Amino acid sequence: MPEGTGADPSRSRRENLRLALRATLPELVLLLLVLASFVSLVHTFAKTGYLPQPFIWDPQDTFMDWFNTAYWANHWGAYSVWRSIYPPLSFFVLRMFTISSCYVTSSFAARDCDWLSITTILVSYVAAIAVSYLALRRNDPRTAVMRTLALAFGYRSLYALERGQLLIMCYIAMVIAFGFFAASRPVRAIAAGLMINFKPYMLVATIGWGIRREWRQLELAAVATVLIYLATWAFVGGGSIAELLDNTLNWITFTGGDVVGEIYYSTSFNGLFGVIDRGAFPVLRYFRSDTYEQFRFVLKTAMAVAQLTGVVALFLAWLQPRAVPLTRLACIALLISLTNRSPGGYTEMFLMFLVFMEPWRGFARIASITIIYLNALNVDWQISTLPVAHTTAWLSGKAVSAQFGIAVGQFTHPIGLLLVLMLLSLETIREATLAYRQHRPQLSFGPPREALA
């Protein structure tokens, strides 16, 4: 090509391809690890007849969160007898998508009868993966397929599926609310209302709209939340605010002594510390007292520092309303909440999506994405075992001798989330600080003066 006529197009394409491969190859390796762990899971299931750790410790109770709740959706006493903490929307959905005649005796018997429930669970999971792909493709087409596959075959999503968690429907609502492919404010507001009525702790995710001064969106979401709650409360005939608060306090007290439930792939170490403080877990049989106190001090300090850094990041983002992406703000707010108190390990499904909305660029974001991929592995290493459970696995229909226990992942997962919180918070502080060079801090509650991100 003669000089002065422009750059060589083929060279430019090669350079673009090289840059693309440099960015996507590390993620491809991480995805292959997740897929390899899924293959290992399938192989182990075929060999033993049950899903091994890190999946649920009771092989006969597959889809437990759906069917145990569905039993009470089809009987009186969900709030007065069972003391449920689920808002009425959950029972409304379960009444709509269950076969009531299957729940005459028990939730265990219903699994072999209620085909509508199982179909709904599986369809919900497919829908969750589909909306994830739509959002991730809109955000970054280059990495969308890899991150969607990691969500589909990674542990956190499969754990939510195995539990039959209504969190999957909540997740769909969250992706619609924050995934940028729903252009309509009312649609995003209704999605947020459904999200909060499924899982009230997801209210903290909406803090991003307030930080970015998107008051109309926040107002519509609040109205949708209240209307959905009132409508489902009237339909179900139970689940008042007073009942939910009273049952929540009862649930905290009741679950506080449940050693396995509190530490089994939690997002927070506070559950572990709680059962030790109450004497429910004799940790001093395994560790010296000074070793445990040092371990506790280090983790408590790390939790406090990470959470405080997150609060500072959200405050600085408030001063620069358009400097930080909405999904980052939602992620930091959720991480602060979930590292303080864990509603269940399956909640990491939310965090996977929000972190996957970050670009593969910069140390903090790359490290956070890497941690999320590693947390999605379907394998773990037991370091202490519980008594063998001799039972019948519902999923395979076989008599099994299931072995579960304390494993490495139960410690590395919450540590990983603390690292993600710290990394994304520091990145947010950096981005907000850089924005100050061009734009003065905005203290007012009015619309942002400049659109920076």
N, C-alpha and C positions, 0 to 999 in steps of 0.2 A: 504494500500500500504506500503511495507517495507520501512524503512528509507533509505535514500540515493539513491533511484531510481528516484527521480525527483518530481516535483510539481504535485498536484492532478489536472488532466485536467478539471474535472467538476467544481472545485473551481475556476480555472482560467477563465472558461467560465462565471461563475456567476459574477466574478469580472468585466469582460469585459462588461457584460450586465448591471451591476450596473452603471459603468462609462458612458456607452452609454445613459442610461435612464436619468442620472443626467444632461447630456449635451443636450438631445433632448426634455425633458419634458417642460422646460420653453418655447422653441420655439413652441412646440405643443400648449401650452396655448395661445400664441400670435397668432398662425394661427387660432385657434378656434374663437378668437375675430374677426379676419378679416372675416372669413366665416360667423359668426353670423351677422356682419354688412352687409354682402352681402344679407343674408336672409331677414334682416330688410329692405334693399333697395327694394328687389323684392316685399315684402309685401306692402310697401308704394306705389310703382308703381301700383300694382294691385288695390289699394284702391283709389288713386288720379288720375291715368292716366298719370302722368309725373314723371320723375326722379327728386327727390328733391335735395336741396343743400346737398352736395357740387358739384353737377353736374351743367351743363351750365344753365344760367339764362333765356334762350330763348327756351322753349320746342318745338317750331315749327322748330327750326334750327338744329336738330340732323344731325350729319356728316357735320356740317357747313364748316369746314376747307377744306374738300375734295370738296364738291359741289360748294362752292363759288369760289374756285380756278379753278375747272374744267370748270366752265363757261367761264373763260378767257383763259383757255387752248384751248377752241374751238372757240374763237373769237379773233379778232385783238385788240391790245391795252393793253396787260397784263402789260407792263412796262411803256408805255407812258400815258395811261389813268387810269388804276387801280393803277398804281405806286407800283407794286409788289416788295417785297424784296426777294422773293424766287429765287434761282439760276435756270438756265434753266432745270436742271434735273427734277425738280418737274413737269414742264409743259410737258416735254417729257413723263414721266410716265403717267400723266393724259391723254395725247392724246392716249397713247397706251391702256389704260384700262378704257375708257369711250365710250359711244355711242353718237357720236356728234349730231345726229339728235334730241336727248333729250334736247338740250340746245338752242333751237330756241328762247324761251321766257325768262325764268329765271332759276336760280339755284334751286328755290323752286319747280318748276314744274318738274325739272329733277329727283328729288328724287323718284317720282312715275313712272318713265319711265326707268331710267338707272340701270337695274339689274346688269350689268357688274361691275359698280362701287361698289355697295353694296357687291357683291360677293368678289371683290378684297379686300375690307376693312376687311371683316370677315376672309378671307383666310390669309391675312397678319397678323392678330392678332393671329390666330392659329399657324402660322409659327413662330411668335415672341416667343410664349410660348414654342414651341417645341425646338427652338435653345437655349432658356434659360435653359431648362431642360438638354440638352446635355452638356452645359457648366458647370452648377452647379453639375451635376452628376460626371463629370470628376474631378471637384474641391473637392467635398466631397459627396460621395454617401449617407451618413447617413442623411444629411439635404436637399438633392436635391428636394425631392418630396414636403416637407413642403414649401420651399422657392419658388418653381415653382407655387404652388397653391396660395401662397400669391401674387405673381406677376399676376397670371391669374384673381383672384377675388378681388384684392385690388383696391383702389380708383384711384391711379395714372394711372395704365394701363387702367382701364375702362374709365377714363376721356379722355385719348388719343383716345380710341375707339369711345366714344360718339362724340368727336369732328371730327372724321374721319381724324385724323392727319397723314400726311405723316411721321411724327416722328416715327410711328410704323415701317415703312420700314427702316428708319435711325437707329432705335434701333436694328433691325435684323443685319444690317451691323456692328454696334458697337460690338455686341456679337460675331460675326464671327471674327472681328479684334482683340478683346481682351479676348475672351473666352477660348483660349488655345486648342480648339478641331480642329482647322484648322491648320494643320502642315505646309502647304505651305506658304512661304513668299509672293509670288505673289498673292495668294488668300487673305491673310490678307491685302495686300496693296490695292487691288481692293476694298475690303470691306471698308477700311479706306477712299479711294477716294470717294466712294458712300456716306459714312457717312458725309463727309465734304461738298459734293455737295448738299446733302439734307438740312443740317443744318450747315452753316459755323462756328457757334460758337463751334462746336464739334472739331474744329482744336486744341483747347487747350488740348483735351484728349490725343493727340499724343505726348505731352511733355514727357510722360513716356519713350518712345523709346529713346528720346534724353538724358534723365537723365541716362538711363541704357547703353548708348553708342551703341545702336542698330542702327547704322547709315545706314546700308544697308536697313533695314526695313523702316526707315524714308524716305530714298531716293526713294525707290520704291513707297511708299505711296504718296509722293509729285508728282512723275511722273504720277501716276494713277489719282490723283486729277486733275491735269492740263489737261490730255488727256480727261477725262470724261467731264470736263467743256467745253473744246473746241468743242468736238463732239456734245454735247447737245446744245451749243450755236448756232452752225451751223444749227442744225436740227430745233430748235425753231425759229431762226431768230431774237432773242432779248435776252437781259440779259447781256449786256456788263458790265465790271467792273465799268465803269463810271455811267451807269444807276443804278446798284445795290447800289453804294455808295450814289448817289443823292437820290434815293428812300428811303434808310435807314435813312438818315437825315430827310427826309420828314415824315417818319413813326414815328420817335422819337418825332417830334414836334406835329404830329397829335394825337398820342396816349397819349401824356402827360396830356391832359385835360380829358381823359376818366377815370372817377373815378372808375367805376365798373371794367373795364378792367385792370387797373393798380394794384388794390388791391385784385382781386378775386383769391385767392389761388396762390399768387405769391411766388417765391422763395426768394425774396428780399424785404426789407422794403423801399428801395430807391424810388420805385414807389409811395408808400403811402406818403412819405415825399414830393415828387415832386408835387403831386396834391394839397397837403395842402399849400405848398409854393406859388403855383400859384393861390390860392384862390378858387380852384375848389371844395374843400370839406370843409365846415364850421365847422372845428373840435371844435372851441371855443364855439359852441352852446352846446356841450356835456361835455367839460372838461374846467377847469380853465387853463389860459395861463401858469401859473407856473407848473401845473401838466403835461401839454403837453410838455413843454420844458425839464422837468426832464426825462420824458419818452423818448423823442427824444435823449437826451444826453446819457442815458444809452444804448439805442439800437445802436446809432452811434458808441459809444465806444466799445461795444461788437462786432460789425461788423468789426471795424478796428483791434481789437485785434485778432479775429479769423482769418481774412485774412492775417494779418502779421505773425501769427503763421504758417499758411499754407505755406507762402513764405519761411520762415525759414526751415520748414520741407523739402520742395522741394530742397532747397540749400544743406542741410545736406545729403539728399539722393543722390544728385549729387556727393558728396565726397565719398559716399559708394555705388557705382552703383548697386550692387547686394544685398544690405541689405533690400530692400523694394520691395514688389510685384508690378508688373506693374499695376494691377488694382487699387491698392491703390493710386499710383501716378496719374493715370487718374482721380480717384475720387476726390482727393484733388484739382487738377487743375480745374476740373469742378465746384467744390463747391466754389472756390474762385471767379470764373466767375459768377456763377448763384446767389450767395448771394450779388453780386454787382449790377447786372442788370438782370431782369427776362424776358426771352423770352416767358414764359407761365408756368403755374403750372404743365402741363403734362410732363415737362422735368425731373421731379423727377423719371420718369420711368427709365431713365438712371442710376440715383443714386441708386435706389433700387437694380438693378442688381450688380453694382460695390460694394456696401456695402455687399450684400449677398455673394460675393466671399470671404469675410472675415470668418475666423473660429470662432466658438463660444468659445472663449478662451480669458481671460484677460478682465479687467474691461472696458477699452476703446472700445474694439471691441464688447463686449456683449452689452454695453450701446448703441452703434451706431446702431447695428442690431435691438435692441428693439425699438429705436426711429423710424426707418424705418418701422417696422411693425405697430406701432401706427399711423404713417402718412398715412398708407394704409387703415385705417378704412373708410367705406363708409357712415359715419354719421357725423353730426355736430350740434352745438347748436347755434341758431341765437340769437344775442343780440340786433340787431336793424334791422328793416325790410324796404325793398323798397316797392313802390306801387305795389299792386297786379296786375299781368299780366293776363288779360283775353284773352286767345288765344286757338288755336287748337294744341295739341301736336301731332307731326308727328308720334312718335313712337307708340302711342296707337290709334291715329285717333280720339280722344275724345276732346270735348271742356273742357278746364280746367281753373281753377283760381289758377295760380301758385304764390307761395310766396317765395321770396328770400330776402337776405339782408346781413348785416355784421354779421359774425359768429366767434366763438372762433377759429376755425381751420385756419382762415386767418391770425391769429397772431401766433398760436402755430406751424404751419408748418415751416415758415421761422426761428423761434427761434430754432426749432428742427434741421434744417439744419446747423445753426450756431454751435450748440452743436456737431453735427457729425463732422463738419469741425475741430473744436477745439480738439475733442477727437482723431480723426484719425491722426491729425497733431502731437499731443503730443506723440501718440504711435509711429509714424514715427521717431520723434526726439529721443525717447528712443531706438528704434531698431538701428538707425544709430549710436548713441553714444556708445551702447554696441559693435557694430562692430569695433569701433576704438581701442578696447582693443586687437584685434587680427590683424587688418589690418590698415596700414597707410592710411590717406586720399588720394584719387586720384584726382589730379587737371588736369591731362592731358585729352585730348579728345580721347585717344586710347581705345582699348577694355579693359574691366575690368580685373584686374589681378586675382581676385578670384570670384568664384560663391558662394555667400552666401545665396541666396534665389531663 
